[in-house]
Amino acid sequence: MTESKKPDSRASWRHYNFTTTGPVDDYLYSMLPKRDEVLAEMEDYATKHDVPIVGPAVARVLQQMALMINARTVFELGSAIGYSTIWWAQAVGENGRVIYTDGDRKNAERARGYFDRAGVTNRITIYTGDALEFLSEQKQEFDIIFSDVDKEDYPRVLRLVPPRLRKGGLFVTDNVLWSGRVAQKNPADPRTRAILEFNRKLYDSKEFYTTILPIRDGLAVAVKK
Ligand SMILES: C[S@@+](CC[C@H](N)C(=O)[O-])C[C@H]1O[C@@H](n2cnc3c(N)ncnc32)[C@H](O)[C@@H]1O
């Protein structure tokens, strides 16, 4: 086959099949610095009780992004036991503010205990209820909005975010590759369809400059223009 007839999906620059799977993934995780006692305990708890936290590799990216733009305010949709919340809280510093939201009161109670022990309680506002409803009530502009709620709601979150994010702020969304299901042809699952709609609209949006980082389950990073 001549060079010009190579299917695009096999283009050399794609590094086709070179993803963070298997041994490469193990290597990346082995590079991560040891977490402090509270975060390590939360990772263990999440593993034992099947809580779908972002985990340390993605959490580091979140914290790094906050540090890069000197973020002081973060609104998080879907916080569960507060694992990602603590990484944000560490990044925003003593005068920063992170909004924790979750629909499950038991999660919020557990999170509160972890926040106390991690020494970040005074940086976090806990909201128990519908995260989208709470976001829609916000009058201020945040530096970062992070979405990790039910996937069917992703397109709706995208509609709520622009007026509540400052110019140069980041809209970050987890699970946008959905274990690879985004590559299925005509998926029937409403969550996969919602993610596909969300990803398309986010890339097409004139208000954002977007990339999807293929780390773990896919992280969409969109900067507000
Ligand atoms: C994937 S977990 C969040 C994990 C967390 N971001 C972390 O990495 O540590 C998703 C959480 O979002 C909550 N959730 C889903 N939809 C929600 C909504 N509309 N409002 C509030 N919480 C929601 C669920 O209760 C669940 O605890």
PDBQT file of the ligand as one rigid body, heavy atoms in Angstrom, charges set to zero:
ROOT
HETATM    1  C1  LIG A 301     -18.015   9.387  40.042  1.00  0.00    +0.000 C 
HETATM    2  S1  LIG A 301     -18.628   9.827  41.594  1.00  0.00    +0.000 S 
HETATM    3  C2  LIG A 301     -17.680  11.249  42.025  1.00  0.00    +0.000 C 
HETATM    4  C3  LIG A 301     -16.256  10.941  42.399  1.00  0.00    +0.000 C 
HETATM    5  C4  LIG A 301     -15.442  12.138  42.808  1.00  0.00    +0.000 C 
HETATM    6  N1  LIG A 301     -15.475  13.187  41.803  1.00  0.00    +0.000 N 
HETATM    7  C5  LIG A 301     -14.007  11.720  43.041  1.00  0.00    +0.000 C 
HETATM    8  O1  LIG A 301     -13.311  11.504  42.050  1.00  0.00    +0.000 OA
HETATM    9  O2  LIG A 301     -13.599  11.602  44.194  1.00  0.00    +0.000 OA
HETATM   10  C6  LIG A 301     -20.147  10.538  41.148  1.00  0.00    +0.000 C 
HETATM   11  C7  LIG A 301     -20.962  11.076  42.311  1.00  0.00    +0.000 C 
HETATM   12  O3  LIG A 301     -21.874  12.012  41.787  1.00  0.00    +0.000 OA
HETATM   13  C8  LIG A 301     -23.086  11.939  42.510  1.00  0.00    +0.000 C 
HETATM   14  N2  LIG A 301     -24.093  12.485  41.596  1.00  0.00    +0.000 N 
HETATM   15  C9  LIG A 301     -24.463  12.008  40.401  1.00  0.00    +0.000 A 
HETATM   16  N3  LIG A 301     -25.358  12.840  39.819  1.00  0.00    +0.000 NA
HETATM   17  C10 LIG A 301     -25.553  13.852  40.698  1.00  0.00    +0.000 A 
HETATM   18  C11 LIG A 301     -26.329  15.036  40.687  1.00  0.00    +0.000 A 
HETATM   19  N4  LIG A 301     -27.104  15.364  39.656  1.00  0.00    +0.000 N 
HETATM   20  N5  LIG A 301     -26.261  15.861  41.758  1.00  0.00    +0.000 NA
HETATM   21  C12 LIG A 301     -25.475  15.552  42.809  1.00  0.00    +0.000 A 
HETATM   22  N6  LIG A 301     -24.706  14.467  42.867  1.00  0.00    +0.000 NA
HETATM   23  C13 LIG A 301     -24.740  13.632  41.831  1.00  0.00    +0.000 A 
HETATM   24  C14 LIG A 301     -23.246  10.498  42.905  1.00  0.00    +0.000 C 
HETATM   25  O4  LIG A 301     -23.963  10.404  44.109  1.00  0.00    +0.000 OA
HETATM   26  C15 LIG A 301     -21.790  10.043  43.068  1.00  0.00    +0.000 C 
HETATM   27  O5  LIG A 301     -21.405  10.048  44.399  1.00  0.00    +0.000 OA
ENDROOT
TORSDOF 0
